[in-house]
Amino acid sequence: MEYMMYFYLVVGLVSLYFFNRFLNRFFEYRDIPGFWKFFFWGLSIYWVASAVLPLVNVYLDPELFDIYYAIVLPIGPALVMYAIYKIEEETRNV
């Protein structure tokens, strides 16, 4: 059972690597606009937090699991929502 948790962690990190590679290729190795950085960092943080969640559940105290679930996990969606707001703000004047 424990090996599955490590499998989730490895799959999460490998997917982040390929996602970053795809992102750089998509923007043709130019500077990525700021609001897109927020969007993709938010997705990445959410993916990593979700991948690490089973490890936190097993190896940490149940009290820390609630803190992790309430604080760390929502950081990713919060960054994504902020990025969507910034994208809408940038395109409002176009």
VMD Tcl script that builds the backbone (N, CA, C; Angstrom):
set m [mol new atoms 282]
animate dup $m
set s [atomselect $m all]
$s set {name element resname resid chain x y z} {
  {N N MET 1 A 0.820 -1.197 0.000}
  {CA C MET 1 A 0.000 0.000 0.000}
  {C C MET 1 A 0.864 1.260 0.000}
  {N N GLU 2 A 1.966 1.199 0.713}
  {CA C GLU 2 A 2.833 2.372 0.820}
  {C C GLU 2 A 3.471 2.733 -0.520}
  {N N TYR 3 A 3.751 1.729 -1.335}
  {CA C TYR 3 A 4.380 2.007 -2.626}
  {C C TYR 3 A 3.457 2.806 -3.537}
  {N N MET 4 A 2.141 2.694 -3.375}
  {CA C MET 4 A 1.217 3.469 -4.204}
  {C C MET 4 A 1.332 4.960 -3.907}
  {N N MET 5 A 1.606 5.318 -2.647}
  {CA C MET 5 A 1.755 6.726 -2.313}
  {C C MET 5 A 2.987 7.314 -2.992}
  {N N TYR 6 A 4.063 6.543 -2.989}
  {CA C TYR 6 A 5.258 7.017 -3.688}
  {C C TYR 6 A 5.013 7.072 -5.193}
  {N N PHE 7 A 4.229 6.152 -5.694}
  {CA C PHE 7 A 3.878 6.167 -7.113}
  {C C PHE 7 A 3.125 7.450 -7.457}
  {N N TYR 8 A 2.153 7.849 -6.621}
  {CA C TYR 8 A 1.417 9.090 -6.860}
  {C C TYR 8 A 2.350 10.292 -6.847}
  {N N LEU 9 A 3.284 10.305 -5.919}
  {CA C LEU 9 A 4.221 11.419 -5.830}
  {C C LEU 9 A 5.096 11.498 -7.076}
  {N N VAL 10 A 5.614 10.363 -7.523}
  {CA C VAL 10 A 6.467 10.342 -8.714}
  {C C VAL 10 A 5.670 10.743 -9.948}
  {N N VAL 11 A 4.458 10.232 -10.074}
  {CA C VAL 11 A 3.625 10.595 -11.228}
  {C C VAL 11 A 3.330 12.091 -11.220}
  {N N GLY 12 A 3.065 12.663 -10.051}
  {CA C GLY 12 A 2.821 14.097 -9.964}
  {C C GLY 12 A 4.028 14.918 -10.379}
  {N N LEU 13 A 5.205 14.536 -9.918}
  {CA C LEU 13 A 6.415 15.286 -10.272}
  {C C LEU 13 A 6.771 15.129 -11.744}
  {N N VAL 14 A 6.605 13.933 -12.290}
  {CA C VAL 14 A 6.892 13.720 -13.717}
  {C C VAL 14 A 5.908 14.502 -14.575}
  {N N SER 15 A 4.642 14.528 -14.181}
  {CA C SER 15 A 3.668 15.293 -14.960}
  {C C SER 15 A 3.977 16.785 -14.907}
  {N N LEU 16 A 4.466 17.281 -13.765}
  {CA C LEU 16 A 4.875 18.687 -13.700}
  {C C LEU 16 A 6.043 18.974 -14.627}
  {N N TYR 17 A 6.993 18.061 -14.700}
  {CA C TYR 17 A 8.138 18.249 -15.588}
  {C C TYR 17 A 7.678 18.360 -17.041}
  {N N PHE 18 A 6.837 17.432 -17.478}
  {CA C PHE 18 A 6.386 17.471 -18.866}
  {C C PHE 18 A 5.453 18.647 -19.127}
  {N N PHE 19 A 4.675 19.039 -18.113}
  {CA C PHE 19 A 3.813 20.202 -18.268}
  {C C PHE 19 A 4.649 21.465 -18.448}
  {N N ASN 20 A 5.719 21.607 -17.677}
  {CA C ASN 20 A 6.606 22.756 -17.810}
  {C C ASN 20 A 7.286 22.752 -19.175}
  {N N ARG 21 A 7.689 21.585 -19.627}
  {CA C ARG 21 A 8.311 21.473 -20.948}
  {C C ARG 21 A 7.335 21.878 -22.052}
  {N N PHE 22 A 6.098 21.400 -21.944}
  {CA C PHE 22 A 5.080 21.774 -22.916}
  {C C PHE 22 A 4.817 23.269 -22.876}
  {N N LEU 23 A 4.775 23.842 -21.673}
  {CA C LEU 23 A 4.494 25.265 -21.528}
  {C C LEU 23 A 5.577 26.109 -22.185}
  {N N ASN 24 A 6.837 25.757 -21.977}
  {CA C ASN 24 A 7.927 26.497 -22.619}
  {C C ASN 24 A 7.875 26.362 -24.132}
  {N N ARG 25 A 7.553 25.185 -24.619}
  {CA C ARG 25 A 7.461 24.986 -26.061}
  {C C ARG 25 A 6.263 25.743 -26.637}
  {N N PHE 26 A 5.165 25.802 -25.876}
  {CA C PHE 26 A 3.968 26.504 -26.335}
  {C C PHE 26 A 4.241 27.991 -26.510}
  {N N PHE 27 A 4.984 28.589 -25.575}
  {CA C PHE 27 A 5.324 30.002 -25.681}
  {C C PHE 27 A 6.616 30.222 -26.461}
  {N N GLU 28 A 7.115 29.183 -27.092}
  {CA C GLU 28 A 8.299 29.250 -27.958}
  {C C GLU 28 A 9.496 29.846 -27.232}
  {N N TYR 29 A 9.688 29.464 -25.974}
  {CA C TYR 29 A 10.837 29.846 -25.148}
  {C C TYR 29 A 10.957 31.359 -24.966}
  {N N ARG 30 A 9.831 32.077 -25.093}
  {CA C ARG 30 A 9.810 33.507 -24.785}
  {C C ARG 30 A 9.373 33.678 -23.338}
  {N N ASP 31 A 9.390 34.918 -22.871}
  {CA C ASP 31 A 8.893 35.190 -21.522}
  {C C ASP 31 A 7.392 34.919 -21.472}
  {N N ILE 32 A 6.980 34.234 -20.436}
  {CA C ILE 32 A 5.565 33.918 -20.261}
  {C C ILE 32 A 4.909 35.107 -19.561}
  {N N PRO 33 A 3.761 35.599 -20.069}
  {CA C PRO 33 A 3.094 36.735 -19.416}
  {C C PRO 33 A 2.754 36.425 -17.962}
  {N N GLY 34 A 2.722 37.473 -17.141}
  {CA C GLY 34 A 2.552 37.304 -15.703}
  {C C GLY 34 A 1.288 36.577 -15.298}
  {N N PHE 35 A 0.160 36.904 -15.940}
  {CA C PHE 35 A -1.080 36.261 -15.522}
  {C C PHE 35 A -1.093 34.788 -15.891}
  {N N TRP 36 A -0.400 34.423 -16.972}
  {CA C TRP 36 A -0.311 33.001 -17.306}
  {C C TRP 36 A 0.591 32.270 -16.317}
  {N N LYS 37 A 1.619 32.974 -15.816}
  {CA C LYS 37 A 2.462 32.353 -14.783}
  {C C LYS 37 A 1.639 32.026 -13.543}
  {N N PHE 38 A 0.791 32.972 -13.115}
  {CA C PHE 38 A -0.075 32.702 -11.967}
  {C C PHE 38 A -0.972 31.500 -12.237}
  {N N PHE 39 A -1.529 31.448 -13.432}
  {CA C PHE 39 A -2.441 30.361 -13.781}
  {C C PHE 39 A -1.734 29.012 -13.725}
  {N N PHE 40 A -0.583 28.920 -14.388}
  {CA C PHE 40 A 0.101 27.634 -14.453}
  {C C PHE 40 A 0.775 27.267 -13.128}
  {N N TRP 41 A 1.260 28.259 -12.376}
  {CA C TRP 41 A 1.795 27.953 -11.050}
  {C C TRP 41 A 0.683 27.456 -10.134}
  {N N GLY 42 A -0.494 28.056 -10.256}
  {CA C GLY 42 A -1.621 27.593 -9.451}
  {C C GLY 42 A -1.988 26.156 -9.756}
  {N N LEU 43 A -2.046 25.820 -11.038}
  {CA C LEU 43 A -2.325 24.431 -11.414}
  {C C LEU 43 A -1.240 23.496 -10.895}
  {N N SER 44 A 0.006 23.913 -11.032}
  {CA C SER 44 A 1.114 23.060 -10.598}
  {C C SER 44 A 1.082 22.827 -9.092}
  {N N ILE 45 A 0.847 23.884 -8.327}
  {CA C ILE 45 A 0.787 23.740 -6.868}
  {C C ILE 45 A -0.361 22.817 -6.481}
  {N N TYR 46 A -1.491 22.959 -7.157}
  {CA C TYR 46 A -2.627 22.091 -6.845}
  {C C TYR 46 A -2.307 20.634 -7.163}
  {N N TRP 47 A -1.645 20.394 -8.294}
  {CA C TRP 47 A -1.288 19.018 -8.662}
  {C C TRP 47 A -0.329 18.411 -7.643}
  {N N VAL 48 A 0.688 19.162 -7.260}
  {CA C VAL 48 A 1.658 18.632 -6.295}
  {C C VAL 48 A 0.988 18.416 -4.937}
  {N N ALA 49 A 0.172 19.367 -4.510}
  {CA C ALA 49 A -0.506 19.210 -3.222}
  {C C ALA 49 A -1.430 17.998 -3.239}
  {N N SER 50 A -2.097 17.769 -4.345}
  {CA C SER 50 A -2.965 16.596 -4.445}
  {C C SER 50 A -2.156 15.306 -4.478}
  {N N ALA 51 A -0.992 15.351 -5.100}
  {CA C ALA 51 A -0.155 14.149 -5.164}
  {C C ALA 51 A 0.448 13.814 -3.807}
  {N N VAL 52 A 0.736 14.833 -3.006}
  {CA C VAL 52 A 1.363 14.616 -1.705}
  {C C VAL 52 A 0.319 14.326 -0.623}
  {N N LEU 53 A -0.937 14.605 -0.919}
  {CA C LEU 53 A -1.993 14.442 0.079}
  {C C LEU 53 A -2.045 13.058 0.720}
  {N N PRO 54 A -1.924 11.951 -0.028}
  {CA C PRO 54 A -1.918 10.641 0.654}
  {C C PRO 54 A -0.749 10.469 1.623}
  {N N LEU 55 A 0.417 11.035 1.295}
  {CA C LEU 55 A 1.559 10.948 2.210}
  {C C LEU 55 A 1.291 11.721 3.494}
  {N N VAL 56 A 0.669 12.882 3.360}
  {CA C VAL 56 A 0.351 13.681 4.540}
  {C C VAL 56 A -0.650 12.939 5.414}
  {N N ASN 57 A -1.602 12.291 4.789}
  {CA C ASN 57 A -2.633 11.567 5.534}
  {C C ASN 57 A -2.037 10.424 6.351}
  {N N VAL 58 A -1.019 9.761 5.824}
  {CA C VAL 58 A -0.452 8.594 6.500}
  {C C VAL 58 A 0.616 8.983 7.512}
  {N N TYR 59 A 1.522 9.899 7.137}
  {CA C TYR 59 A 2.711 10.142 7.948}
  {C C TYR 59 A 2.588 11.285 8.943}
  {N N LEU 60 A 1.584 12.127 8.834}
  {CA C LEU 60 A 1.445 13.237 9.776}
  {C C LEU 60 A 0.268 13.002 10.716}
  {N N ASP 61 A 0.226 13.806 11.763}
  {CA C ASP 61 A -0.889 13.709 12.706}
  {C C ASP 61 A -2.194 14.101 12.016}
  {N N PRO 62 A -3.306 13.571 12.471}
  {CA C PRO 62 A -4.593 13.959 11.878}
  {C C PRO 62 A -4.888 15.450 12.013}
  {N N GLU 63 A -4.371 16.093 13.065}
  {CA C GLU 63 A -4.579 17.533 13.219}
  {C C GLU 63 A -3.890 18.299 12.093}
  {N N LEU 64 A -2.691 17.892 11.732}
  {CA C LEU 64 A -1.966 18.560 10.660}
  {C C LEU 64 A -2.614 18.314 9.306}
  {N N PHE 65 A -3.276 17.178 9.163}
  {CA C PHE 65 A -3.970 16.903 7.912}
  {C C PHE 65 A -5.058 17.940 7.664}
  {N N ASP 66 A -5.786 18.320 8.703}
  {CA C ASP 66 A -6.826 19.338 8.539}
  {C C ASP 66 A -6.223 20.677 8.144}
  {N N ILE 67 A -5.115 21.038 8.769}
  {CA C ILE 67 A -4.448 22.296 8.421}
  {C C ILE 67 A -3.950 22.251 6.982}
  {N N TYR 68 A -3.345 21.148 6.608}
  {CA C TYR 68 A -2.846 21.006 5.240}
  {C C TYR 68 A -3.990 21.104 4.247}
  {N N TYR 69 A -5.068 20.411 4.532}
  {CA C TYR 69 A -6.196 20.381 3.606}
  {C C TYR 69 A -6.866 21.748 3.517}
  {N N ALA 70 A -6.861 22.510 4.611}
  {CA C ALA 70 A -7.537 23.799 4.628}
  {C C ALA 70 A -6.673 24.933 4.095}
  {N N ILE 71 A -5.343 24.819 4.179}
  {CA C ILE 71 A -4.472 25.938 3.805}
  {C C ILE 71 A -3.670 25.646 2.547}
  {N N VAL 72 A -2.945 24.553 2.513}
  {CA C VAL 72 A -2.012 24.306 1.413}
  {C C VAL 72 A -2.741 23.953 0.126}
  {N N LEU 73 A -3.730 23.093 0.206}
  {CA C LEU 73 A -4.409 22.639 -1.002}
  {C C LEU 73 A -5.136 23.764 -1.739}
  {N N PRO 74 A -5.802 24.716 -1.057}
  {CA C PRO 74 A -6.489 25.786 -1.798}
  {C C PRO 74 A -5.574 26.850 -2.395}
  {N N ILE 75 A -4.280 26.826 -2.121}
  {CA C ILE 75 A -3.388 27.843 -2.687}
  {C C ILE 75 A -3.397 27.771 -4.211}
  {N N GLY 76 A -3.371 26.568 -4.759}
  {CA C GLY 76 A -3.375 26.405 -6.211}
  {C C GLY 76 A -4.612 26.983 -6.866}
  {N N PRO 77 A -5.821 26.576 -6.468}
  {CA C PRO 77 A -7.017 27.178 -7.071}
  {C C PRO 77 A -7.117 28.682 -6.841}
  {N N ALA 78 A -6.607 29.183 -5.710}
  {CA C ALA 78 A -6.633 30.630 -5.478}
  {C C ALA 78 A -5.765 31.352 -6.504}
  {N N LEU 79 A -4.580 30.818 -6.787}
  {CA C LEU 79 A -3.731 31.433 -7.811}
  {C C LEU 79 A -4.379 31.352 -9.185}
  {N N VAL 80 A -5.037 30.241 -9.486}
  {CA C VAL 80 A -5.716 30.107 -10.776}
  {C C VAL 80 A -6.841 31.134 -10.889}
  {N N MET 81 A -7.614 31.310 -9.831}
  {CA C MET 81 A -8.705 32.292 -9.879}
  {C C MET 81 A -8.158 33.708 -10.034}
  {N N TYR 82 A -7.065 34.018 -9.339}
  {CA C TYR 82 A -6.456 35.342 -9.487}
  {C C TYR 82 A -5.961 35.554 -10.913}
  {N N ALA 83 A -5.379 34.520 -11.503}
  {CA C ALA 83 A -4.895 34.634 -12.882}
  {C C ALA 83 A -6.050 34.841 -13.848}
  {N N ILE 84 A -7.150 34.142 -13.649}
  {CA C ILE 84 A -8.316 34.339 -14.521}
  {C C ILE 84 A -8.832 35.766 -14.382}
  {N N TYR 85 A -8.834 36.296 -13.173}
  {CA C TYR 85 A -9.229 37.689 -12.970}
  {C C TYR 85 A -8.294 38.637 -13.718}
  {N N LYS 86 A -6.980 38.391 -13.636}
  {CA C LYS 86 A -6.020 39.258 -14.325}
  {C C LYS 86 A -6.161 39.150 -15.847}
  {N N ILE 87 A -6.416 37.935 -16.347}
  {CA C ILE 87 A -6.621 37.770 -17.789}
  {C C ILE 87 A -7.845 38.561 -18.225}
  {N N GLU 88 A -8.914 38.478 -17.454}
  {CA C GLU 88 A -10.130 39.217 -17.795}
  {C C GLU 88 A -9.879 40.718 -17.733}
  {N N GLU 89 A -9.097 41.159 -16.753}
  {CA C GLU 89 A -8.781 42.577 -16.624}
  {C C GLU 89 A -7.938 43.069 -17.798}
  {N N GLU 90 A -6.991 42.240 -18.237}
  {CA C GLU 90 A -6.140 42.623 -19.370}
  {C C GLU 90 A -6.929 42.684 -20.672}
  {N N THR 91 A -7.866 41.768 -20.842}
  {CA C THR 91 A -8.597 41.712 -22.115}
  {C C THR 91 A -9.830 42.598 -22.119}
  {N N ARG 92 A -10.171 43.210 -21.010}
  {CA C ARG 92 A -11.348 44.074 -20.953}
  {C C ARG 92 A -11.172 45.303 -21.834}
  {N N ASN 93 A -9.969 45.823 -21.920}
  {CA C ASN 93 A -9.710 47.057 -22.660}
  {C C ASN 93 A -9.347 46.821 -24.116}
  {N N VAL 94 A -9.343 45.585 -24.555}
  {CA C VAL 94 A -8.944 45.290 -25.936}
  {C C VAL 94 A -10.112 45.503 -26.862}
}
mol reanalyze $m
mol bondsrecalc $m
mol representation Tube
mol addrep $m
